């Protein structure tokens, strides 16, 4: 079980309803850089995943970077996590022994937390009226160039997918497919949904960032490539 709780009314990325951002987090996002303990590359901290060691010795995923204690940052890649475990880099970062930790367990926890985060961001956007769905509303949003990220269900026909992409492609903005029609509808509090659009640019960037992390891990773990505009996700 992952031990993580976000403050109410605020998403893990610092988004709050209405599209505003927490000023302190915005400044930190632009300036803070961290080193991946696996590959040793230095990257903006929002591109990395923070791990902390709980009092019971469990390695905990801290996507919100709010849990107390010493943290270790890793790229959201299986290889980096495996290297961090194999080289005992987590123990050095935590300055404590880490017993019986398995790279696969950490990768699984990272995937779970990213899935939860993605669902939470989309749900937050729906409550803030920053997500549109339904054929008529979405077509109107595309016509007005209001959609900053197009979400497509994974179980729609190729013809449906191509039809939505052809209407969206001139914007050169990202799109991706990850949820089934049933899951996407449930996230939006609706019935089955084949497609939806995020109209808030800040939320679209946050969702794209998480989707990119999930895409990379899925490619590594399963060899399954998410559909998407790779230039933007």
Order of alpha helices (4+ residues) and beta strands (2+ residues): beta-beta-alpha-beta-beta-beta-beta-beta-alpha-alpha-alpha-beta-alpha-beta-alpha-beta-alpha-beta-alpha
